[in-house]
Amino acid sequence: MVVVEGFFDCLRIHQAGWKSVVALLGTELYEHPAELLRARFGRVLLMLDGYEAGRLGRDRVAARLRNRCEVGVIQLPEGEQPDQLPEGELRLLIERAMRSRWNTVLRG
């Protein structure tokens, strides 16, 4: 499962070939959606925006999920968003993260 911030991020990830993607519609993950993710997915990959709010939100979401599932992170550089990346690059980033041991994957 790939978790992103916004609706357009979600669409771009889906277009890049990942069907298991969900948008937070912000940077918070509240308890009920967190429980749904933890109950249904053993592994969650976070790909939030490369702005301060996205980084802070990513850390909060990761902390909330880590107690019940594996959490990986794709860290985008300052100012970048998943919906603005080329489809091939999105695929590469996600594939690399899926093959990793769920550590932070840096773009670039």
LOLOVO-504538 format. One line per field, with one value per residue (C-alpha): residue number from 1; x, y, z. Coordinates in nm, 3 decimals. Layout:
! residues N
n = NUM,...
c1 = X,...
c2 = Y,...
c3 = Z,...
This chain:
! residues 108
n = 1,2,3,4,5,6,7,8,9,10,11,12,13,14,15,16,17,18,19,20,21,22,23,24,25,26,27,28,29,30,31,32,33,34,35,36,37,38,39,40,41,42,43,44,45,46,47,48,49,50,51,52,53,54,55,56,57,58,59,60,61,62,63,64,65,66,67,68,69,70,71,72,73,74,75,76,77,78,79,80,81,82,83,84,85,86,87,88,89,90,91,92,93,94,95,96,97,98,99,100,101,102,103,104,105,106,107,108
c1 = 0.000,0.132,0.009,0.029,-0.098,-0.330,-0.585,-0.364,-0.070,-0.297,-0.400,-0.037,0.072,-0.222,-0.134,0.225,0.092,0.020,-0.342,-0.299,-0.270,-0.461,-0.456,-0.467,-0.615,-0.371,-0.085,-0.274,-0.379,-0.657,-0.720,-0.997,-0.816,-0.493,-0.669,-0.803,-0.454,-0.296,-0.567,-0.550,-0.186,0.130,0.346,0.279,0.496,0.471,0.535,0.433,0.530,0.881,0.772,0.809,0.441,0.480,0.794,0.637,0.318,0.518,0.692,0.362,0.196,0.496,0.493,0.122,0.154,0.483,0.337,0.135,0.287,0.610,0.651,0.875,0.939,1.020,1.170,1.130,1.357,1.236,0.943,0.875,0.541,0.455,0.202,0.473,0.719,0.740,0.559,0.881,1.050,0.755,0.771,1.144,1.116,0.838,1.007,1.332,1.146,0.964,1.294,1.464,1.441,1.185,1.437,1.405,1.451,1.585,1.503,1.804
c2 = 0.000,0.341,0.637,0.988,1.332,1.443,1.330,1.408,1.227,0.926,0.944,0.969,0.668,0.471,0.575,0.461,0.110,0.083,-0.001,-0.009,0.362,0.593,0.970,1.116,1.441,1.624,1.528,1.365,1.004,0.977,0.672,0.501,0.514,0.411,0.105,0.018,0.039,-0.165,-0.431,-0.475,-0.420,-0.560,-0.310,0.058,0.289,0.662,0.912,1.254,1.589,1.727,2.032,2.087,2.000,1.680,1.576,1.643,1.464,1.169,1.132,1.146,0.894,0.660,0.673,0.595,0.294,0.140,-0.039,-0.278,-0.288,-0.232,0.126,0.244,0.602,0.764,1.100,1.360,1.666,2.006,2.129,1.810,1.631,1.284,1.420,1.630,1.345,1.159,0.824,0.628,0.794,0.718,0.353,0.341,0.502,0.269,-0.042,0.052,0.105,-0.225,-0.409,-0.231,-0.334,-0.060,0.206,0.558,0.580,0.911,1.046,1.125
c3 = 0.000,-0.100,0.108,-0.038,0.061,-0.212,-0.465,-0.766,-0.604,-0.571,-0.936,-1.056,-0.848,-0.985,-1.341,-1.276,-1.214,-0.842,-0.769,-0.391,-0.322,-0.092,-0.031,0.318,0.179,0.402,0.629,0.916,0.961,1.213,1.428,1.230,0.892,1.070,1.210,0.864,0.712,0.992,0.975,0.597,0.504,0.657,0.470,0.404,0.194,0.267,-0.012,0.113,-0.038,0.000,0.195,0.569,0.629,0.427,0.615,0.954,0.851,0.717,1.054,1.244,1.010,1.029,1.410,1.417,1.186,1.301,1.601,1.381,1.031,0.842,0.725,0.441,0.337,0.004,0.091,-0.182,-0.204,-0.087,-0.294,-0.491,-0.499,-0.631,-0.880,-1.047,-1.105,-1.436,-1.440,-1.499,-1.204,-0.978,-1.081,-1.017,-0.672,-0.562,-0.701,-0.527,-0.201,-0.235,-0.284,0.006,0.366,0.423,0.511,0.384,0.007,-0.115,-0.458,-0.673
